[in-house]
Amino acid sequence: MRALLRSLAVLGLLGLTAGTGQASEAAASYPTRPLQLVVPYPPGGSADVLARTLGDYLGRALKQSVVVSNKPGAGTAIGARAVAQSPADGYTLMIGTVSSHAMNPALARNIGYDPVKDFTAVAPLATIPFVLLAHPKLELRSMAELIDLARKQPGKINFSSAGNGTSNHLAGEMLNAAAKLRLVHIPYKGSAPALNALLGGEVGLMFDLIVTAAPQVKAGRANALVITTKRRSPLLPEVPTVDEVGLPALELSAWFGLFAPSGLPGDLKEILARETTRIVASAEFQERLRSLGAMSMDVTAAQFPGYVAAERDRWAQVIKASGIEPE
């Protein structure tokens, strides 16, 4: 009996060693085919711009092409569900955002995924502030003017967003709560259509990420009323901060991170996290971020899973306090 147990133990050890060797061998050859990087928004928006930039650098680092796949809809839920249900083999990745992994899960009763349990949070990428844009027809030059007009015309001024549960939707609701306004939300299928609606005069306002807002402001197609951070941006240095306009509760930035399906093998996660961290820290990528009005996050790859969980809890509390009922 003892001899049999010893034999079984040896066989088990050999099996464990062989399994480890196979895993290491798979990691050593990874990737052997193109990767898919899912963006839960239409082409042209800020997440799409960041995804295509990262995909270019990551493809060169891994010596495989990275194909960006836009899967918009349901406030990022369609793309997020697609990734959550994909094999955890390192070939399906996602640009997750504060919307997909913090806000939207608190705004939908049956979103179809858990933002923490159903994903592997690989590495942080960037954070970008919002700018409140106004169509020139409103003739608004400051937040004080907007608040005065909106209080005189409750329910008459509307704002666009990339869809229910997205960050620019919640930003508008936060403004309603902070300034005691009744701005009307008009959802669109993505940031680009929402911005086009503003530029075309279909809506009066929009909270847009500075990366796509700045060119419109500089061209005179929209007026910028406030930036949703405590520091002014060099991209639009003339735009006041939330503190400067007396609305500190409106502080809000969109963060972006790299995610994979839950269960991603640790050695593959290590490869992706290491290469992504190196890319984000490079001078070339940092310059690209600055040109977009973005900055790298003060979070490490090891801290990123905890950060995502904390953000999920934070925005659930914000949404509850705002009185927004899950749909």
VOFIPA-126936 format. One record per atom (N, C-alpha, C, CB): x negated, y, z negated. Coordinates in steps of 0.05 Angstrom, whole numbers, padded with zeros to 5 digits, always signed. Glycine has a CB too. Example, Ala and Ser with C-alpha at 12.3 -4.5 7.8 and 13.67 -1.06 7.14 Angstrom:
<rs>
-00264-00114-00156 -00246-00090-00156 -00264-00066-00156 -00226-00089-00181 -00257-00045-00142 -00273-00021-00143 -00258+00001-00157 -00282-00012-00114 
</rs>
This chain:
<rs>
-00017-00024+00000 +00000+00000+00000 -00017+00025+00000 +00019+00000-00025 -00038+00025-00017 -00056+00048-00018 -00070+00052+00009 -00077+00046-00040 -00078+00030+00021 -00091+00032+00047 -00072+00043+00068 -00101+00004+00056 -00047+00035+00066 -00027+00046+00085 -00023+00076+00081 +00000+00031+00082 -00021+00084+00056 -00018+00112+00050 -00041+00129+00060 -00014+00117+00020 -00066+00117+00056 -00089+00132+00065 -00089+00134+00095 -00115+00117+00056 -00080+00113+00109 -00079+00114+00138 -00059+00135+00148 -00072+00086+00149 -00035+00135+00134 -00015+00155+00141 -00025+00183+00137 +00010+00150+00126 -00040+00187+00115 -00050+00214+00109 -00070+00223+00130 -00063+00214+00081 -00087+00204+00138 -00107+00211+00159 -00093+00217+00185 -00126+00187+00163 -00072+00201+00192 -00058+00207+00217 -00044+00234+00215 -00037+00185+00222 -00033+00240+00192 -00020+00266+00188 -00039+00289+00191 -00006+00268+00161 -00063+00286+00180 -00083+00306+00182 -00092+00310+00211 -00107+00300+00164 -00095+00287+00225 -00103+00289+00253 -00082+00303+00269 -00109+00261+00264 -00057+00296+00263 -00035+00309+00278 -00034+00339+00273 -00008+00297+00270 -00039+00347+00247 -00039+00376+00241 -00062+00389+00255 -00042+00380+00211 -00085+00376+00255 -00108+00388+00269 -00103+00391+00299 -00133+00371+00264 -00091+00369+00310 -00085+00370+00339 -00065+00392+00345 -00074+00343+00348 -00045+00395+00328 -00025+00417+00332 -00038+00444+00331 -00003+00415+00312 -00056+00448+00312 -00070+00474+00309 -00087+00479+00334 -00087+00474+00284 -00100+00458+00343 -00116+00461+00367 -00100+00468+00391 -00131+00436+00372 -00076+00455+00394 -00059+00462+00416 -00050+00490+00415 -00035+00443+00417 -00043+00499+00391 -00033+00527+00388 -00055+00546+00395 -00024+00532+00359 -00080+00540+00386 -00102+00558+00392 -00108+00558+00422 -00127+00550+00376 -00106+00534+00434 -00111+00532+00463 -00090+00549+00478 -00110+00503+00472 -00065+00547+00470 -00044+00563+00483 -00049+00593+00480 -00016+00556+00471 -00058+00601+00456 -00064+00629+00452 -00088+00638+00469 -00069+00635+00423 -00107+00620+00472 -00131+00627+00487 -00125+00631+00517 -00153+00605+00485 -00105+00617+00527 -00098+00620+00555 -00076+00640+00560 -00090+00593+00567 -00063+00650+00539 -00041+00669+00541 -00050+00696+00551 -00026+00672+00514 -00035+00708+00569 -00012+00698+00584 -00020+00685+00610 +00009+00720+00588 -00004+00666+00619 -00010+00653+00645 +00009+00661+00667 -00009+00623+00641 +00029+00679+00660 +00048+00688+00680 +00057+00717+00672 +00072+00669+00683 +00070+00731+00689 +00079+00758+00682 +00097+00759+00658 +00094+00770+00706 +00095+00782+00644 +00112+00786+00620 +00135+00804+00628 +00096+00799+00597 +00158+00801+00614 +00181+00818+00618 +00183+00837+00594 +00207+00802+00622 +00185+00863+00599 +00188+00883+00578 +00215+00895+00581 +00165+00904+00579 +00234+00888+00563 +00261+00897+00566 +00264+00925+00553 +00280+00877+00552 +00278+00942+00568 +00285+00969+00558 +00316+00970+00556 +00273+00992+00576 +00327+00974+00533 +00357+00974+00531 +00370+01000+00539 +00364+00968+00502 +00358+01013+00559 +00369+01038+00570 +00365+01038+00600 +00354+01062+00558 +00379+01055+00615 +00375+01057+00644 +00348+01069+00650 +00398+01074+00657 +00339+01067+00675 +00314+01080+00683 +00316+01111+00680 +00307+01073+00712 +00293+01123+00674 +00292+01152+00674 +00292+01165+00646 +00314+01163+00689 +00301+01150+00626 +00301+01161+00599 +00274+01159+00585 +00322+01147+00583 +00273+01169+00560 +00248+01170+00546 +00237+01142+00540 +00252+01185+00520 +00254+01123+00531 +00245+01096+00526 +00234+01083+00551 +00268+01079+00514 +00246+01089+00574 +00237+01078+00599 +00210+01089+00606 +00258+01084+00621 +00206+01115+00603 +00180+01127+00608 +00158+01115+00591 +00181+01158+00604 +00164+01111+00565 +00144+01100+00547 +00139+01071+00554 +00154+01102+00518 +00160+01056+00561 +00157+01027+00568 +00139+01024+00592 +00184+01014+00573 +00143+01040+00612 +00127+01037+00637 +00098+01045+00632 +00139+01054+00659 +00093+01065+00614 +00066+01072+00607 +00052+01049+00592 +00065+01098+00590 +00066+01039+00572 +00055+01017+00556 +00051+00992+00574 +00073+01010+00532 +00070+00986+00591 +00068+00963+00608 +00044+00964+00626 +00093+00960+00624 +00037+00987+00636 +00014+00990+00653 -00012+00984+00638 +00013+01019+00664 -00014+00995+00614 -00038+00991+00598 -00040+00962+00588 -00039+01010+00574 -00016+00951+00579 -00016+00924+00568 -00022+00904+00590 +00011+00918+00555 -00011+00909+00614 -00017+00891+00636 -00046+00889+00642 -00001+00899+00660 -00060+00912+00642 -00088+00912+00647 -00104+00898+00625 -00099+00940+00650 -00095+00902+00600 -00108+00889+00577 -00105+00859+00578 -00097+00900+00551 -00081+00849+00585 -00076+00820+00585 -00082+00807+00612 -00047+00815+00577 -00088+00823+00632 -00094+00813+00659 -00070+00798+00671 -00118+00794+00658 -00046+00808+00665 -00022+00798+00677 -00003+00822+00681 -00008+00776+00659 +00014+00820+00701 +00033+00842+00705 +00054+00842+00683 +00046+00840+00733 +00063+00866+00676 +00085+00870+00657 +00108+00883+00672 +00076+00887+00632 +00129+00868+00675 +00152+00877+00691 +00172+00890+00672 +00165+00854+00707 +00178+00915+00676 +00198+00929+00660 +00226+00923+00670 +00193+00960+00660 +00243+00913+00652 +00270+00905+00660 +00290+00922+00644 +00275+00875+00654 +00305+00939+00657 +00325+00956+00644 +00351+00941+00640 +00330+00982+00661 +00360+00939+00615 +00385+00925+00609 +00401+00944+00591 +00379+00898+00594 +00414+00964+00602 +00429+00984+00587 +00457+00974+00579 +00431+01010+00602 +00469+00989+00561 +00497+00984+00554 +00501+00978+00525 +00507+00961+00570 +00526+00985+00516 +00535+00980+00488 +00515+00992+00468 +00537+00950+00483 +00506+01016+00474 +00488+01030+00455 +00463+01014+00448 +00503+01035+00430 +00451+01002+00468 +00426+00985+00466 +00432+00956+00459 +00407+00997+00445 +00456+00949+00452 +00462+00922+00443 +00459+00901+00465 +00490+00920+00432 +00465+00907+00490 +00462+00887+00511 +00433+00879+00515 +00474+00899+00538 +00415+00898+00516 +00387+00891+00519 +00376+00877+00495 +00371+00916+00525 +00384+00886+00471 +00374+00874+00446 +00383+00845+00444 +00383+00890+00422 +00409+00840+00450 +00419+00813+00449 +00404+00795+00468 +00449+00812+00454 +00399+00805+00492 +00385+00789+00512 +00358+00780+00502 +00382+00804+00538 +00344+00798+00489 +00317+00791+00478 +00320+00772+00454 +00302+00817+00470 +00338+00778+00437 +00342+00761+00413 +00348+00732+00421 +00364+00772+00395 +00361+00728+00443 +00368+00701+00452 +00348+00688+00471 +00395+00702+00466 +00325+00702+00476 +00305+00692+00494 +00285+00674+00479 +00289+00715+00507 +00271+00657+00493 +00250+00640+00480 +00229+00657+00467 +00238+00621+00500 +00220+00648+00444 +00199+00663+00429 +00171+00653+00438 +00202+00660+00398 +00165+00657+00464 +00141+00647+00476 +00121+00669+00484 +00147+00630+00500 +00127+00694+00477 +00109+00716+00483 +00113+00727+00511 +00082+00707+00480 +00132+00717+00526 +00136+00727+00553 +00160+00746+00556 +00139+00703+00572 +00176+00748+00535 +00198+00767+00535 +00193+00786+00511 +00226+00753+00533 +00190+00812+00518 +00185+00832+00497 +00206+00854+00500 +00156+00844+00500 +00206+00872+00482 +00226+00893+00482 +00215+00919+00470 +00251+00884+00467 +00223+00941+00482 +00219+00967+00469 +00243+00972+00451 +00216+00991+00490 +00239+00967+00425 +00261+00972+00405 +00259+01000+00395 +00259+00952+00382 +00281+01011+00387 +00282+01039+00378 +00298+01042+00352 +00294+01057+00400 +00298+01066+00342 +00314+01072+00319 +00343+01066+00324 +00310+01101+00310 +00352+01068+00349 +00380+01062+00356 +00385+01032+00354 +00386+01073+00383 +00368+01017+00369 +00373+00988+00371 +00369+00973+00345 +00356+00976+00392 +00350+00983+00328 +00342+00968+00304 +00349+00981+00278 +00313+00962+00305 +00362+01004+00278 +00369+01017+00253 +00398+01029+00254 +00350+01039+00247 +00403+01045+00274 +00429+01058+00275 +00452+01041+00286 +00427+01083+00292 +00447+01030+00310 +00469+01015+00323 +00479+00991+00306 +00460+01005+00349 +00462+00976+00293 +00473+00954+00276 +00492+00963+00254 +00450+00939+00264 +00488+00988+00245 +00506+00998+00224 +00532+01010+00235 +00492+01019+00207 +00532+01014+00262 +00555+01026+00275 +00573+01006+00289 +00546+01047+00294 +00565+00981+00291 +00580+00961+00304 +00585+00938+00286 +00566+00952+00330 +00610+00929+00283 +00617+00907+00265 +00606+00881+00275 +00647+00905+00261 +00607+00876+00301 +00598+00851+00313 +00578+00856+00335 +00622+00835+00324 +00555+00866+00327 +00535+00874+00347 +00522+00850+00361 +00514+00891+00335 +00523+00827+00348 +00512+00803+00360 +00483+00796+00354 +00516+00805+00389 +00471+00812+00337 +00443+00805+00329 +00437+00819+00303 +00423+00815+00351 +00417+00808+00289 +00407+00820+00265 +00381+00834+00272 +00403+00799+00242 +00378+00860+00266 +00354+00875+00275 +00329+00866+00262 +00358+00904+00271 +00331+00852+00240 +00307+00843+00226 +00303+00813+00230 +00309+00849+00196 +00324+00797+00225 +00321+00767+00226 +00317+00756+00254 +00344+00755+00213 +00329+00770+00274 +00329+00759+00301 +00306+00769+00318 +00354+00766+00314 +00287+00784+00306 +00265+00795+00321 +00238+00792+00306 +00270+00825+00328 +00217+00792+00322 +00190+00795+00311 +00182+00824+00316 +00170+00774+00323 +00178+00839+00295 +00168+00867+00298 +00138+00866+00302 +00175+00884+00273 +00129+00871+00327 +00101+00866+00334 +00083+00890+00326 +00099+00861+00364 +00090+00914+00335 +00073+00937+00330 +00088+00963+00335 +00048+00936+00348 +00082+00984+00320 +00094+01010+00325 +00081+01023+00349 +00091+01028+00300 +00097+01041+00362 +00086+01054+00386 +00085+01084+00383 +00104+01047+00410 +00108+01097+00379 +00108+01126+00378 +00133+01137+00365 +00105+01137+00407 +00133+01162+00359 +00156+01176+00349 +00159+01202+00364 +00154+01180+00318 +00184+01209+00371 +00189+01233+00387 +00212+01248+00374 +00195+01225+00416 +00209+01275+00371 +00231+01291+00360 +00252+01296+00381 +00220+01317+00348 +00275+01304+00371 +00297+01313+00388 +00298+01343+00390 +00324+01302+00378 +00310+01353+00412 +00315+01381+00415 +00345+01384+00422 +00297+01393+00438 +00358+01403+00409 +00386+01408+00415 +00387+01427+00438 +00401+01420+00390 +00398+01417+00460 +00401+01432+00485 +00429+01443+00488 +00393+01415+00509 +00431+01467+00499 +00457+01479+00505 +00458+01488+00534 +00462+01504+00487 +00480+01482+00547 +00483+01491+00575 +00484+01522+00576 +00508+01479+00588 +00470+01534+00596 +00470+01564+00597 +00497+01577+00597 +00455+01572+00621 +00518+01563+00606 +00544+01576+00607 +00555+01583+00579 +00564+01557+00621 +00544+01569+00559 +00553+01576+00531 +00539+01602+00521 +00546+01553+00512 +00518+01610+00535 +00504+01635+00528 +00495+01634+00498 +00522+01659+00533 +00484+01611+00490 +00474+01609+00462 +00444+01610+00462 +00484+01582+00450 +00433+01626+00444 +00404+01628+00441 +00394+01620+00414 +00396+01657+00447 +00412+01613+00396 +00403+01605+00369 +00423+01587+00356 +00398+01630+00351 +00415+01573+00335 +00433+01556+00320 +00455+01573+00306 +00418+01539+00299 +00447+01596+00297 +00467+01614+00284 +00490+01620+00304 +00454+01640+00274 +00483+01625+00329 +00503+01632+00349 +00521+01607+00354 +00490+01641+00374 +00508+01584+00355 +00524+01559+00360 +00543+01554+00337 +00505+01535+00363 +00533+01556+00312 +00550+01551+00289 +00574+01571+00288 +00534+01553+00263 +00568+01596+00294 +00589+01616+00294 +00610+01610+00315 +00577+01644+00299 +00601+01603+00339 +00620+01597+00361 +00636+01571+00355 +00605+01593+00388 +00622+01550+00345 +00636+01525+00340 +00656+01527+00318 +00615+01504+00333 +00651+01545+00298 +00671+01548+00277 +00695+01564+00287 +00658+01562+00253 +00691+01581+00306 +00713+01596+00318 +00730+01579+00337 +00703+01621+00332 +00717+01558+00348 +00730+01541+00368 +00727+01512+00360 +00719+01546+00396 +00738+01504+00337 +00735+01476+00328 +00748+01456+00348 +00748+01472+00300 +00732+01435+00354 +00742+01415+00373 +00741+01423+00402 +00769+01408+00366 +00730+01446+00408 +00729+01456+00436 +00702+01452+00449 +00736+01485+00437 +00680+01448+00433 +00654+01445+00444 +00646+01416+00442 +00633+01464+00430 +00636+01404+00464 +00629+01376+00463 +00599+01372+00467 +00644+01361+00484 +00590+01348+00461 +00562+01340+00464 +00560+01312+00476 +00546+01342+00437 +00540+01308+00493 +00537+01282+00505 +00517+01265+00490 +00528+01285+00534 +00518+01239+00495 +00498+01221+00483 +00494+01198+00502 +00507+01211+00455 +00474+01181+00495 +00468+01157+00511 +00488+01135+00506 +00440+01148+00506 +00507+01139+00489 +00527+01119+00482 +00533+01118+00453 +00517+01091+00492 +00555+01105+00445 +00562+01103+00418 +00540+01088+00402 +00589+01088+00415 +00532+01100+00379 +00512+01088+00362 +00484+01095+00369 +00515+01059+00364 +00479+01110+00390 +00452+01118+00397 +00443+01141+00380 +00450+01125+00427 +00417+01147+00381 +00406+01168+00363 +00417+01195+00369 +00377+01168+00365 +00421+01202+00395 +00432+01229+00400 +00461+01231+00393 +00427+01236+00429 +00475+01208+00393 +00503+01209+00382 +00502+01215+00352 +00517+01181+00387 +00486+01200+00337 +00485+01204+00308 +00475+01232+00301 +00468+01183+00295 +00456+01242+00317 +00446+01269+00312 +00468+01290+00314 +00424+01277+00333 +00486+01287+00333 +00509+01305+00335 +00528+01302+00311 +00524+01299+00361 +00532+01278+00302 +00549+01274+00278 +00536+01286+00253 +00555+01244+00274 +00509+01283+00252 +00494+01295+00230 +00497+01326+00230 +00465+01288+00230 +00496+01338+00254 +00500+01367+00256 +00529+01374+00247 +00495+01376+00285 +00548+01359+00256 +00576+01364+00247 +00578+01364+00216 +00595+01343+00258 +00565+01344+00203 +00566+01342+00174 +00550+01365+00161 +00555+01315+00165 +00526+01370+00171 +00508+01390+00158 +00519+01418+00160 +00480+01389+00170 +00531+01425+00184 +00540+01453+00188 +00571+01455+00186 +00531+01462+00215 +00584+01433+00180 +00613+01433+00177 +00627+01442+00203 +00622+01451+00154 +00619+01428+00225 +00630+01434+00251 +00648+01412+00261 +00607+01440+00271 +00662+01417+00284 +00678+01396+00296 +00671+01394+00326 +00708+01402+00293 +00645+01387+00331 +00637+01382+00358 +00647+01355+00367 +00605+01383+00360 +00655+01353+00392 +00667+01328+00403 +00646+01312+00418 +00691+01335+00421 +00645+01286+00410 +00625+01268+00422 +00635+01257+00449 +00618+01245+00403 +00618+01258+00470 +00625+01246+00496 +00602+01226+00503 +00627+01268+00518 +00607+01200+00500 +00586+01180+00506 +00582+01175+00536 +00592+01154+00492 +00557+01170+00544 +00551+01162+00571 +00535+01136+00570 +00535+01184+00586 +00529+01125+00592 +00514+01099+00593 +00485+01105+00597 +00525+01081+00616 +00472+01117+00577 +00444+01122+00578 +00437+01151+00575 +00433+01111+00604 +00412+01157+00568 +00402+01184+00564 +00402+01200+00590 +00375+01184+00552 +00394+01188+00612 +00392+01202+00637 +00420+01212+00646 +00380+01185+00659 +00441+01194+00646 +00468+01204+00653 +00478+01225+00634 +00487+01181+00654 +00471+01222+00608 +00480+01242+00589 +00467+01269+00594 +00474+01233+00560 +00441+01269+00601 +00427+01294+00607 +00438+01306+00633 +00397+01289+00609 +00444+01289+00652 +00456+01300+00677 +00483+01313+00672 +00458+01277+00698 +00498+01301+00654 +00524+01313+00647 +00520+01341+00635 +00539+01295+00627 +00500+01344+00618 +00495+01370+00607 +00486+01390+00628 +00473+01369+00585 +00467+01382+00645 +00457+01400+00666 +00479+01407+00686 +00433+01386+00680 +00498+01389+00690 +00519+01394+00709 +00542+01410+00696 +00529+01369+00720 +00541+01415+00670 +00562+01431+00657 +00586+01415+00649 +00570+01452+00675 +00584+01388+00650 +00606+01371+00641 +00609+01373+00611 +00602+01342+00650 +00587+01377+00597 +00587+01380+00568 +00571+01405+00561 +00576+01355+00554 +00574+01414+00537 +00560+01439+00529 +00534+01434+00514 +00577+01455+00512 +00532+01411+00501 +00508+01406+00484 +00498+01378+00487 +00515+01412+00454 +00473+01374+00479 +00461+01347+00477 +00436+01348+00461 +00455+01336+00506 +00433+01329+00443 +00407+01324+00430 +00391+01306+00448 +00411+01312+00401 +00370+01316+00459 +00353+01300+00477 +00325+01299+00466 +00354+01311+00506 +00312+01277+00472 +00284+01274+00464 +00267+01295+00479 +00273+01246+00469 +00247+01306+00465 +00232+01328+00476 +00218+01321+00502 +00212+01338+00456 +00212+01296+00506 +00198+01287+00531 +00214+01294+00556 +00193+01257+00530 +00241+01291+00555 +00257+01298+00578 +00271+01325+00575 +00278+01276+00582 +00272+01335+00551 +00285+01361+00546 +00267+01385+00555 +00292+01365+00517 +00241+01382+00550 +00223+01405+00555 +00223+01415+00584 +00195+01397+00547 +00222+01397+00603 +00222+01407+00631 +00247+01423+00638 +00219+01384+00650 +00270+01414+00626 +00295+01428+00632 +00295+01456+00619 +00319+01412+00622 +00284+01458+00595 +00282+01484+00581 +00264+01503+00597 +00272+01480+00552 +00241+01492+00605 +00221+01509+00618 +00231+01518+00646 +00195+01494+00622 +00249+01502+00658 +00260+01509+00684 +00284+01527+00682 +00267+01484+00700 +00293+01532+00657 +00316+01550+00653 +00343+01536+00657 +00314+01573+00670 +00343+01510+00659 +00368+01495+00663 +00383+01489+00637 +00363+01470+00678 +00370+01493+00614 +00382+01489+00588 +00368+01507+00568 +00381+01459+00580 +00382+01514+00547 +00371+01529+00525 +00366+01511+00501 +00390+01553+00517 +00342+01514+00489 +00335+01498+00466 +00341+01513+00440 +00305+01489+00467 +00356+01501+00422 +00365+01515+00398 +00349+01507+00373 +00394+01510+00393 +00340+01482+00372 +00326+01473+00348 +00311+01447+00355 +00345+01468+00324 +00289+01442+00341 +00275+01416+00343 +00279+01402+00317 +00244+01420+00350 +00284+01376+00317 +00293+01362+00293 +00270+01351+00276 +00311+01339+00301 +00250+01368+00272 +00228+01361+00255 +00221+01385+00237 +00203+01352+00271 +00202+01381+00219 +00193+01403+00202 +00169+01417+00213 +00186+01392+00174 +00159+01408+00236 +00137+01421+00250 +00144+01428+00278 +00111+01403+00250 +00137+01452+00287 +00141+01459+00315 +00124+01442+00333 +00135+01489+00319 +00134+01439+00358 +00120+01422+00377 +00104+01440+00396 +00139+01404+00392 +00079+01432+00403 +00064+01448+00422 +00077+01447+00450 +00035+01438+00424 +00094+01427+00454 +00108+01425+00480 +00129+01447+00484 +00120+01397+00483 +00142+01455+00462 +00161+01477+00461 +00156+01493+00436 +00190+01466+00463 +00134+01508+00435 +00126+01521+00411 +00145+01543+00401 +00099+01533+00414 +00161+01553+00419 +00179+01575+00412 +00205+01565+00399 +00187+01591+00437 +00210+01539+00399 +00235+01528+00388 +00232+01524+00358 +00242+01501+00402 +00250+01535+00342 +00248+01533+00312 +00255+01505+00302 +00267+01553+00299 +00245+01499+00278 +00249+01473+00265 +00275+01473+00249 +00226+01466+00247 +00283+01449+00240 +00307+01447+00224 +00306+01464+00198 +00313+01418+00217 +00282+01465+00186 +00279+01481+00162 +00283+01511+00169 +00251+01477+00149 +00272+01519+00191 +00273+01548+00199 +00301+01557+00205 +00255+01553+00223 +00319+01539+00213 +00346+01547+00219 +00365+01540+00195 +00356+01533+00244 +00353+01531+00173 +00368+01526+00149 +00385+01501+00149 +00387+01549+00145 +00376+01481+00165 +00390+01455+00166 +00370+01432+00162 +00404+01451+00193 +00357+01430+00139 +00337+01409+00134 +00349+01381+00136 +00325+01413+00107 +00375+01378+00131 +00388+01351+00133 +00389+01341+00161 +00416+01353+00121 +00382+01358+00181 +00383+01350+00209 +00357+01338+00218 +00390+01374+00226 +00338+01334+00200 +00312+01322+00208 +00316+01294+00219 +00293+01322+00184 +00307+01289+00243 +00311+01264+00257 +00291+01261+00279 +00340+01262+00268 +00278+01238+00280 +00260+01232+00302 +00266+01204+00312 +00230+01235+00294 +00262+01199+00337 +00265+01172+00349 +00238+01158+00348 +00276+01174+00378 +00239+01134+00336 +00214+01118+00337 +00218+01095+00356 +00208+01107+00308 +00195+01085+00366 +00195+01064+00386 +00175+01043+00377 +00188+01075+00415 +00181+01018+00381 +00163+00997+00374 +00165+00973+00393 +00168+00987+00346 +00145+00956+00392 +00145+00932+00409 +00156+00909+00393 +00116+00926+00419 +00175+00895+00404 +00188+00872+00391 +00188+00848+00409 +00217+00879+00383 +00190+00824+00396 +00194+00799+00410 +00216+00783+00396 +00167+00782+00411 +00226+00762+00408 +00246+00746+00393 +00235+00735+00367 +00256+00723+00411 +00252+00729+00349 +00244+00717+00323 +00231+00690+00328 +00268+00714+00305 +00210+00684+00312 +00197+00658+00315 +00172+00659+00333 +00215+00638+00325 +00164+00683+00342 +00140+00686+00358 +00116+00674+00343 +00135+00715+00366 +00102+00655+00355 +00079+00643+00341 +00059+00665+00331 +00064+00624+00359 +00048+00660+00308 +00031+00680+00296 +00007+00688+00312 +00021+00671+00269 -00005+00668+00327 -00028+00675+00343 -00021+00692+00367 -00042+00649+00352 +00003+00688+00378 +00011+00706+00400 +00019+00733+00390 +00035+00693+00415 +00031+00735+00367 +00037+00761+00355 +00012+00776+00349 +00054+00757+00329 -00009+00762+00340 -00034+00775+00334 -00047+00787+00359 -00054+00755+00321 -00045+00772+00381 -00056+00782+00406 -00042+00807+00415 -00055+00760+00428 -00015+00806+00415 +00001+00828+00424 -00002+00853+00406 +00030+00821+00426 -00003+00848+00380 -00006+00870+00361 -00033+00883+00363 -00001+00860+00332 -00054+00866+00366 -00081+00876+00369 -00084+00893+00394 -00102+00854+00369 -00075+00883+00416 -00078+00898+00441 -00061+00923+00441 -00071+00880+00465 -00037+00922+00431 -00019+00945+00430 -00031+00967+00412 +00009+00938+00421 -00041+00958+00389 -00053+00978+00370 -00077+00991+00383 -00061+00964+00344 -00093+00975+00397 -00117+00987+00410 -00109+01006+00432 -00134+00964+00422 -00088+00999+00447 -00079+01017+00468 -00069+01043+00457 -00057+01003+00485 -00052+01041+00436 -00040+01066+00425 -00061+01084+00413 -00019+01058+00403 -00082+01072+00402 -00104+01088+00389 -00123+01100+00409 -00119+01071+00369 -00122+01091+00434 -00142+01101+00454 -00137+01130+00460 -00140+01084+00479 -00158+01144+00466 -00156+01173+00472 -00139+01178+00496 -00184+01184+00477 -00140+01160+00516 -00124+01164+00540 -00094+01161+00534 -00132+01143+00561 -00087+01141+00518 -00059+01138+00511 -00049+01160+00493 -00054+01110+00498 -00066+01169+00474 -00058+01191+00457 -00053+01216+00472 -00080+01196+00436 -00069+01221+00492 -00064+01245+00509 -00038+01242+00524 -00088+01248+00529 -00032+01218+00533 -00007+01213+00547 +00017+01218+00527 -00005+01184+00557 +00014+01209+00502 +00035+01214+00483 +00039+01244+00478 +00028+01201+00456 +00017+01259+00476 +00019+01288+00471 +00033+01302+00495 -00009+01300+00467 +00028+01292+00519 +00041+01304+00542 +00071+01299+00542 +00028+01293+00568 +00079+01278+00527 +00108+01272+00525 +00121+01284+00501 +00111+01242+00524 +00105+01299+00485 +00115+01310+00461 +00117+01289+00438 +00142+01322+00465 +00103+01267+00441 +00105+01245+00422 +00079+01243+00406 +00110+01218+00436 +00079+01227+00386 +00055+01222+00370 +00057+01193+00360 +00053+01241+00346 +00034+01181+00354 +00033+01154+00344 +00045+01154+00315 +00005+01143+00344 +00055+01132+00307 +00068+01130+00281 +00047+01124+00259 +00089+01107+00281 +00053+01134+00236 +00035+01130+00213 +00042+01104+00200 +00037+01154+00193 +00043+01082+00216 +00050+01056+00206 +00032+01036+00221 +00080+01049+00211 +00021+01016+00207 +00005+00996+00219 +00022+00973+00230 -00016+00985+00200 +00010+00956+00246 +00025+00933+00256 +00033+00915+00232 +00007+00917+00276 +00016+00912+00212 +00023+00895+00189 +00046+00907+00173 -00001+00892+00171 +00048+00934+00173 +00070+00947+00158 +00096+00950+00174 +00060+00975+00150 +00094+00945+00200 +00117+00951+00217 +00142+00935+00211 +00109+00946+00246 +00140+00909+00205 +00165+00895+00197 +00179+00907+00173 +00158+00865+00192 +00164+00915+00153 +00176+00927+00129 +00187+00954+00136 +00155+00930+00108 +00174+00969+00154 +00184+00995+00162 +00212+00992+00176 +00164+01009+00181 +00214+00972+00194 +00239+00968+00208 +00261+00961+00189 +00236+00946+00229 +00256+00944+00169 +00276+00937+00150 +00285+00961+00133 +00266+00915+00131 +00265+00978+00126 +00272+01002+00110 +00288+01022+00127 +00246+01016+00101 +00282+01025+00153 +00297+01042+00170 +00326+01032+00174 +00283+01045+00197 +00329+01006+00176 +00356+00995+00178 +00372+01003+00154 +00355+00964+00181 +00361+01000+00130 +00375+01007+00106 +00380+01037+00103 +00359+00997+00081 +00360+01053+00111 +00363+01082+00109 +00386+01092+00127 +00337+01095+00118 +00387+01083+00152 +00408+01093+00170 +00435+01082+00164 +00400+01087+00198 +00436+01059+00152 +00462+01048+00143 +00474+01067+00121 +00459+01020+00131 +00456+01077+00104 +00465+01096+00083 +00473+01123+00096 +00443+01100+00062 +00458+01132+00115 +00464+01158+00128 +00491+01156+00142 +00442+01166+00148 +00495+01134+00157 +00520+01131+00172 +00544+01130+00153 +00519+01106+00189 +00541+01115+00131 +00562+01113+00111 +00569+01140+00099 +00555+01094+00089 +00548+01156+00093 +00552+01182+00081 +00564+01202+00101 +00525+01194+00071 +00559+01197+00127 +00570+01214+00148 +00600+01209+00153 +00555+01211+00173 +00610+01187+00143 +00638+01180+00146 +00644+01167+00173 +00654+01204+00143 +00623+01158+00187 +00628+01145+00213 +00635+01115+00208 +00602+01147+00231 +00658+01107+00218 +00667+01080+00214 +00656+01061+00235 +00698+01079+00214 +00646+01038+00227 +00637+01019+00247 +00659+01011+00266 +00625+00994+00234 +00653+01007+00291 +00673+01000+00311 +00675+00970+00315 +00667+01014+00338 
</rs>
